[in-house]
């Protein structure tokens, strides 16, 4: 039953991606730089967590206008089921005047459930998140769902010295108009160096909707992730993915 549901979800995911119509509002290719340190839970230790730093630029490695500092505490409810509570600070500047004060300062908390499915070589991650946000002191809610598919190339599992492809699509909703706020799509090539270090680089498109406008932004996304492996922990298969 789980396998059939996973295959059906993957098909629906690919159909959704193929049906997207992208009309770029900002024609310059931006840059996302993400660095993450993860302490994963395992069958011996249920508790874990992560910290992440992120910066975004309007152009390729130029006009950095957006910064994130965030982290969270996770708990492995069961095998392949992980709950997480996170919090973070987000700063946005005007990329045409980087010396000016920030235009948006945000504090955020969120609750999250991640479900992993392993269908032979296809590794699927389903992520459900509810966010509580304070943007310049104004409170908002947001709800997100992400489907991520990771496919190792030269091995059947994500193990040391493994190349892999990562594709995800995420939708953002809120309880105020416009209820469908954002779509984020990414396709990247990654490499798992050893049990701890992995790197991904690829294409990321973010399409934003508002009551008055809509537009997409294409980006080069580079992600560096380091997993802390406990000495007495029992290793299990994992899905290398961004925590953003």
C-alpha positions as YAML, in Angstrom:
chain: A
units: angstrom
residues:
- id: 1
  name: UNK
  ca: [0.00, 0.00, 0.00]
- id: 2
  name: UNK
  ca: [2.80, 2.42, 0.92]
- id: 3
  name: UNK
  ca: [4.65, 1.70, -2.30]
- id: 4
  name: UNK
  ca: [1.54, 2.26, -4.43]
- id: 5
  name: UNK
  ca: [0.85, 5.55, -2.65]
- id: 6
  name: UNK
  ca: [4.45, 6.63, -3.16]
- id: 7
  name: UNK
  ca: [4.42, 5.89, -6.89]
- id: 8
  name: UNK
  ca: [1.09, 7.71, -7.32]
- id: 9
  name: UNK
  ca: [2.40, 10.75, -5.43]
- id: 10
  name: UNK
  ca: [5.54, 10.83, -7.57]
- id: 11
  name: UNK
  ca: [3.48, 10.73, -10.78]
- id: 12
  name: UNK
  ca: [1.24, 13.57, -9.57]
- id: 13
  name: UNK
  ca: [4.34, 15.53, -8.55]
- id: 14
  name: UNK
  ca: [5.93, 15.22, -11.99]
- id: 15
  name: UNK
  ca: [2.67, 16.17, -13.72]
- id: 16
  name: UNK
  ca: [2.44, 19.27, -11.54]
- id: 17
  name: UNK
  ca: [6.00, 20.29, -12.35]
- id: 18
  name: UNK
  ca: [5.49, 19.78, -16.07]
- id: 19
  name: UNK
  ca: [2.31, 21.88, -16.03]
- id: 20
  name: UNK
  ca: [3.92, 24.94, -14.40]
- id: 21
  name: UNK
  ca: [4.00, 28.06, -16.56]
- id: 22
  name: UNK
  ca: [6.86, 30.31, -15.54]
- id: 23
  name: UNK
  ca: [6.78, 33.99, -16.41]
- id: 24
  name: UNK
  ca: [9.96, 35.53, -15.03]
- id: 25
  name: UNK
  ca: [9.58, 38.91, -13.38]
- id: 26
  name: UNK
  ca: [13.26, 39.31, -12.51]
- id: 27
  name: UNK
  ca: [15.30, 38.08, -15.46]
- id: 28
  name: UNK
  ca: [18.63, 37.99, -13.62]
- id: 29
  name: UNK
  ca: [19.77, 34.63, -12.26]
- id: 30
  name: UNK
  ca: [20.21, 34.81, -8.51]
- id: 31
  name: UNK
  ca: [22.24, 32.76, -6.06]
- id: 32
  name: UNK
  ca: [21.21, 30.74, -3.00]
- id: 33
  name: UNK
  ca: [24.05, 29.68, -0.69]
- id: 34
  name: UNK
  ca: [23.04, 27.25, 2.08]
- id: 35
  name: UNK
  ca: [25.19, 25.68, 4.82]
- id: 36
  name: UNK
  ca: [23.62, 23.13, 7.18]
- id: 37
  name: UNK
  ca: [24.84, 21.05, 10.11]
- id: 38
  name: UNK
  ca: [22.52, 18.18, 11.09]
- id: 39
  name: UNK
  ca: [22.50, 15.92, 14.14]
- id: 40
  name: UNK
  ca: [20.08, 13.21, 12.96]
- id: 41
  name: UNK
  ca: [18.14, 10.89, 15.19]
- id: 42
  name: UNK
  ca: [18.58, 7.15, 14.84]
- id: 43
  name: UNK
  ca: [17.24, 3.90, 16.29]
- id: 44
  name: UNK
  ca: [19.30, 4.48, 19.45]
- id: 45
  name: UNK
  ca: [18.89, 8.26, 19.85]
- id: 46
  name: UNK
  ca: [15.45, 9.66, 19.10]
- id: 47
  name: UNK
  ca: [16.38, 13.32, 19.59]
- id: 48
  name: UNK
  ca: [18.31, 15.35, 17.03]
- id: 49
  name: UNK
  ca: [18.49, 18.81, 15.54]
- id: 50
  name: UNK
  ca: [20.09, 21.14, 13.02]
- id: 51
  name: UNK
  ca: [21.37, 24.66, 12.44]
- id: 52
  name: UNK
  ca: [21.45, 26.43, 9.08]
- id: 53
  name: UNK
  ca: [22.84, 29.63, 7.57]
- id: 54
  name: UNK
  ca: [21.59, 30.92, 4.24]
- id: 55
  name: UNK
  ca: [22.22, 33.89, 1.98]
- id: 56
  name: UNK
  ca: [20.57, 34.89, -1.30]
- id: 57
  name: UNK
  ca: [21.78, 37.23, -4.03]
- id: 58
  name: UNK
  ca: [19.90, 38.98, -6.81]
- id: 59
  name: UNK
  ca: [22.66, 38.09, -9.29]
- id: 60
  name: UNK
  ca: [25.25, 35.32, -9.54]
- id: 61
  name: UNK
  ca: [27.34, 35.82, -6.37]
- id: 62
  name: UNK
  ca: [26.50, 39.53, -6.37]
- id: 63
  name: UNK
  ca: [23.99, 41.79, -4.57]
- id: 64
  name: UNK
  ca: [23.44, 39.58, -1.52]
- id: 65
  name: UNK
  ca: [20.25, 40.96, 0.00]
- id: 66
  name: UNK
  ca: [18.72, 38.15, 2.10]
- id: 67
  name: UNK
  ca: [20.02, 36.27, 5.16]
- id: 68
  name: UNK
  ca: [18.65, 33.46, 7.32]
- id: 69
  name: UNK
  ca: [19.79, 32.06, 10.65]
- id: 70
  name: UNK
  ca: [17.71, 29.18, 11.91]
- id: 71
  name: UNK
  ca: [17.68, 25.85, 13.70]
- id: 72
  name: UNK
  ca: [15.45, 23.22, 15.17]
- id: 73
  name: UNK
  ca: [15.06, 20.24, 17.49]
- id: 74
  name: UNK
  ca: [13.83, 16.95, 16.01]
- id: 75
  name: UNK
  ca: [12.39, 13.72, 17.41]
- id: 76
  name: UNK
  ca: [12.11, 10.40, 15.58]
- id: 77
  name: UNK
  ca: [8.54, 9.30, 16.24]
- id: 78
  name: UNK
  ca: [9.03, 6.01, 14.39]
- id: 79
  name: UNK
  ca: [11.16, 4.62, 11.60]
- id: 80
  name: UNK
  ca: [11.04, 7.19, 8.75]
- id: 81
  name: UNK
  ca: [8.73, 9.54, 10.72]
- id: 82
  name: UNK
  ca: [10.36, 12.65, 12.21]
- id: 83
  name: UNK
  ca: [8.80, 15.64, 14.00]
- id: 84
  name: UNK
  ca: [10.63, 18.95, 14.32]
- id: 85
  name: UNK
  ca: [10.18, 22.31, 16.03]
- id: 86
  name: UNK
  ca: [12.15, 25.13, 14.44]
- id: 87
  name: UNK
  ca: [12.77, 28.84, 14.81]
- id: 88
  name: UNK
  ca: [14.74, 31.42, 12.87]
- id: 89
  name: UNK
  ca: [15.50, 35.03, 12.01]
- id: 90
  name: UNK
  ca: [15.21, 36.35, 8.44]
- id: 91
  name: UNK
  ca: [16.49, 39.68, 7.09]
- id: 92
  name: UNK
  ca: [15.66, 41.13, 3.65]
- id: 93
  name: UNK
  ca: [17.31, 44.21, 2.15]
- id: 94
  name: UNK
  ca: [16.72, 46.23, -1.00]
- id: 95
  name: UNK
  ca: [19.30, 44.84, -3.45]
- id: 96
  name: UNK
  ca: [19.43, 48.21, -5.22]
- id: 97
  name: UNK
  ca: [20.54, 49.91, -1.98]
- id: 98
  name: UNK
  ca: [22.31, 47.40, 0.26]
- id: 99
  name: UNK
  ca: [23.53, 50.12, 2.64]
- id: 100
  name: UNK
  ca: [19.98, 51.02, 3.60]
- id: 101
  name: UNK
  ca: [18.26, 49.43, 6.65]
- id: 102
  name: UNK
  ca: [16.45, 46.10, 6.08]
- id: 103
  name: UNK
  ca: [13.06, 46.31, 4.41]
- id: 104
  name: UNK
  ca: [11.78, 43.20, 6.20]
- id: 105
  name: UNK
  ca: [12.87, 41.60, 9.46]
- id: 106
  name: UNK
  ca: [11.12, 38.36, 10.29]
- id: 107
  name: UNK
  ca: [11.00, 36.05, 13.28]
- id: 108
  name: UNK
  ca: [9.54, 32.63, 12.61]
- id: 109
  name: UNK
  ca: [8.56, 29.43, 14.40]
- id: 110
  name: UNK
  ca: [7.28, 26.24, 12.83]
- id: 111
  name: UNK
  ca: [6.13, 22.68, 13.49]
- id: 112
  name: UNK
  ca: [7.00, 20.00, 10.96]
- id: 113
  name: UNK
  ca: [6.43, 16.34, 10.13]
- id: 114
  name: UNK
  ca: [8.69, 14.51, 7.66]
- id: 115
  name: UNK
  ca: [7.88, 11.08, 6.21]
- id: 116
  name: UNK
  ca: [10.47, 9.19, 4.17]
- id: 117
  name: UNK
  ca: [9.70, 6.41, 1.69]
- id: 118
  name: UNK
  ca: [12.32, 4.21, 0.04]
- id: 119
  name: UNK
  ca: [11.13, 2.74, -3.27]
- id: 120
  name: UNK
  ca: [14.13, 0.82, -4.54]
- id: 121
  name: UNK
  ca: [16.45, 3.53, -6.02]
- id: 122
  name: UNK
  ca: [13.88, 6.32, -5.59]
- id: 123
  name: UNK
  ca: [13.99, 7.98, -2.17]
- id: 124
  name: UNK
  ca: [10.94, 10.13, -1.39]
- id: 125
  name: UNK
  ca: [10.56, 12.74, 1.31]
- id: 126
  name: UNK
  ca: [7.14, 14.18, 2.24]
- id: 127
  name: UNK
  ca: [7.40, 17.28, 4.42]
- id: 128
  name: UNK
  ca: [4.45, 19.05, 6.08]
- id: 129
  name: UNK
  ca: [5.04, 22.35, 7.87]
- id: 130
  name: UNK
  ca: [2.93, 24.95, 9.74]
- id: 131
  name: UNK
  ca: [4.62, 28.32, 10.30]
- id: 132
  name: UNK
  ca: [3.97, 31.21, 12.68]
- id: 133
  name: UNK
  ca: [5.60, 34.37, 11.30]
- id: 134
  name: UNK
  ca: [6.18, 37.93, 12.51]
- id: 135
  name: UNK
  ca: [7.14, 40.22, 9.61]
- id: 136
  name: UNK
  ca: [8.10, 43.67, 10.91]
- id: 137
  name: UNK
  ca: [5.92, 42.87, 13.90]
- id: 138
  name: UNK
  ca: [2.88, 41.77, 11.86]
- id: 139
  name: UNK
  ca: [1.70, 38.21, 12.52]
- id: 140
  name: UNK
  ca: [0.94, 35.76, 9.70]
- id: 141
  name: UNK
  ca: [0.38, 32.03, 9.30]
- id: 142
  name: UNK
  ca: [1.70, 29.86, 6.49]
- id: 143
  name: UNK
  ca: [1.41, 26.20, 5.54]
- id: 144
  name: UNK
  ca: [3.84, 24.29, 3.33]
- id: 145
  name: UNK
  ca: [4.09, 20.89, 1.67]
- id: 146
  name: UNK
  ca: [7.22, 19.61, -0.08]
- id: 147
  name: UNK
  ca: [7.74, 16.44, -2.08]
- id: 148
  name: UNK
  ca: [11.40, 15.62, -2.66]
- id: 149
  name: UNK
  ca: [12.71, 12.77, -4.81]
- id: 150
  name: UNK
  ca: [16.36, 11.72, -4.55]
- id: 151
  name: UNK
  ca: [17.84, 9.14, -6.93]
- id: 152
  name: UNK
  ca: [21.40, 7.83, -6.42]
- id: 153
  name: UNK
  ca: [23.30, 7.31, -9.66]
- id: 154
  name: UNK
  ca: [26.27, 5.02, -9.06]
- id: 155
  name: UNK
  ca: [24.96, 3.20, -5.96]
- id: 156
  name: UNK
  ca: [21.54, 1.93, -4.90]
- id: 157
  name: UNK
  ca: [21.70, 3.87, -1.63]
- id: 158
  name: UNK
  ca: [23.10, 7.22, -0.53]
- id: 159
  name: UNK
  ca: [26.46, 6.06, 0.74]
- id: 160
  name: UNK
  ca: [30.01, 7.51, 0.59]
- id: 161
  name: UNK
  ca: [31.20, 8.42, -2.91]
- id: 162
  name: UNK
  ca: [27.66, 8.52, -4.33]
- id: 163
  name: UNK
  ca: [26.40, 10.90, -7.02]
- id: 164
  name: UNK
  ca: [22.69, 11.62, -6.82]
- id: 165
  name: UNK
  ca: [19.93, 13.70, -8.39]
- id: 166
  name: UNK
  ca: [17.56, 15.67, -6.16]
- id: 167
  name: UNK
  ca: [14.24, 17.08, -7.42]
- id: 168
  name: UNK
  ca: [11.63, 18.75, -5.26]
- id: 169
  name: UNK
  ca: [8.55, 20.90, -5.53]
- id: 170
  name: UNK
  ca: [7.05, 22.82, -2.62]
- id: 171
  name: UNK
  ca: [3.77, 24.71, -2.37]
- id: 172
  name: UNK
  ca: [3.05, 27.51, 0.14]
- id: 173
  name: UNK
  ca: [-0.43, 28.40, 1.42]
- id: 174
  name: UNK
  ca: [-1.84, 30.81, 3.99]
- id: 175
  name: UNK
  ca: [-5.22, 31.63, 5.53]
- id: 176
  name: UNK
  ca: [-5.43, 35.05, 3.86]
- id: 177
  name: UNK
  ca: [-5.71, 35.97, 0.18]
- id: 178
  name: UNK
  ca: [-3.96, 35.01, -1.98]
- id: 179
  name: UNK
  ca: [-4.22, 31.60, -0.35]
- id: 180
  name: UNK
  ca: [-1.78, 30.04, -2.84]
- id: 181
  name: UNK
  ca: [1.27, 32.18, -2.09]
- id: 182
  name: UNK
  ca: [4.30, 30.49, -3.63]
- id: 183
  name: UNK
  ca: [5.68, 27.55, -5.60]
- id: 184
  name: UNK
  ca: [9.31, 26.49, -5.28]
- id: 185
  name: UNK
  ca: [10.91, 23.98, -7.67]
- id: 186
  name: UNK
  ca: [14.47, 22.66, -7.60]
- id: 187
  name: UNK
  ca: [16.55, 20.20, -9.62]
- id: 188
  name: UNK
  ca: [20.12, 19.57, -8.46]
- id: 189
  name: UNK
  ca: [23.07, 17.22, -8.78]
- id: 190
  name: UNK
  ca: [24.71, 16.15, -5.54]
- id: 191
  name: UNK
  ca: [27.65, 14.16, -4.24]
- id: 192
  name: UNK
  ca: [27.97, 12.36, -0.91]
- id: 193
  name: UNK
  ca: [31.69, 12.49, -0.06]
- id: 194
  name: UNK
  ca: [31.59, 10.32, 3.08]
- id: 195
  name: UNK
  ca: [29.18, 9.53, 5.92]
- id: 196
  name: UNK
  ca: [29.00, 13.19, 6.88]
- id: 197
  name: UNK
  ca: [29.61, 15.63, 4.02]
- id: 198
  name: UNK
  ca: [27.43, 16.18, 0.96]
- id: 199
  name: UNK
  ca: [27.21, 18.99, -1.61]
- id: 200
  name: UNK
  ca: [24.44, 19.88, -4.07]
- id: 201
  name: UNK
  ca: [24.33, 22.42, -6.91]
- id: 202
  name: UNK
  ca: [21.50, 23.07, -9.32]
- id: 203
  name: UNK
  ca: [18.55, 25.10, -10.54]
- id: 204
  name: UNK
  ca: [15.94, 26.61, -8.22]
- id: 205
  name: UNK
  ca: [12.88, 28.52, -9.39]
- id: 206
  name: UNK
  ca: [10.65, 30.42, -6.97]
- id: 207
  name: UNK
  ca: [7.31, 31.72, -8.21]
- id: 208
  name: UNK
  ca: [5.59, 34.25, -5.89]
- id: 209
  name: UNK
  ca: [1.93, 35.28, -5.97]
- id: 210
  name: UNK
  ca: [0.26, 38.36, -4.47]
- id: 211
  name: UNK
  ca: [-3.04, 40.19, -4.92]
- id: 212
  name: UNK
  ca: [-1.41, 42.64, -7.34]
- id: 213
  name: UNK
  ca: [1.38, 40.73, -9.09]
- id: 214
  name: UNK
  ca: [3.07, 37.39, -9.75]
- id: 215
  name: UNK
  ca: [6.52, 36.48, -10.99]
- id: 216
  name: UNK
  ca: [9.34, 33.96, -10.92]
- id: 217
  name: UNK
  ca: [13.01, 34.16, -10.02]
- id: 218
  name: UNK
  ca: [15.58, 31.69, -11.36]
- id: 219
  name: UNK
  ca: [18.53, 30.86, -9.12]
- id: 220
  name: UNK
  ca: [21.70, 28.82, -8.84]
- id: 221
  name: UNK
  ca: [21.41, 26.97, -5.51]
- id: 222
  name: UNK
  ca: [24.47, 25.58, -3.74]
- id: 223
  name: UNK
  ca: [24.00, 23.51, -0.60]
- id: 224
  name: UNK
  ca: [26.67, 22.14, 1.73]
- id: 225
  name: UNK
  ca: [25.45, 19.73, 4.41]
- id: 226
  name: UNK
  ca: [27.38, 18.10, 7.26]
- id: 227
  name: UNK
  ca: [25.82, 15.25, 9.26]
- id: 228
  name: UNK
  ca: [27.13, 14.53, 12.75]
- id: 229
  name: UNK
  ca: [27.31, 10.77, 13.19]
- id: 230
  name: UNK
  ca: [27.17, 9.46, 16.76]
- id: 231
  name: UNK
  ca: [29.82, 6.84, 17.54]
- id: 232
  name: UNK
  ca: [27.39, 4.37, 19.10]
- id: 233
  name: UNK
  ca: [24.47, 5.14, 16.81]
- id: 234
  name: UNK
  ca: [23.00, 2.59, 14.44]
- id: 235
  name: UNK
  ca: [23.27, 3.95, 10.88]
- id: 236
  name: UNK
  ca: [20.21, 4.05, 8.67]
- id: 237
  name: UNK
  ca: [19.53, 5.15, 5.13]
- id: 238
  name: UNK
  ca: [18.94, 8.89, 4.83]
- id: 239
  name: UNK
  ca: [17.83, 11.39, 2.20]
- id: 240
  name: UNK
  ca: [20.25, 14.33, 1.69]
- id: 241
  name: UNK
  ca: [17.95, 17.32, 1.49]
- id: 242
  name: UNK
  ca: [17.84, 20.99, 2.38]
- id: 243
  name: UNK
  ca: [16.13, 22.01, 5.62]
- id: 244
  name: UNK
  ca: [14.94, 25.38, 4.24]
...
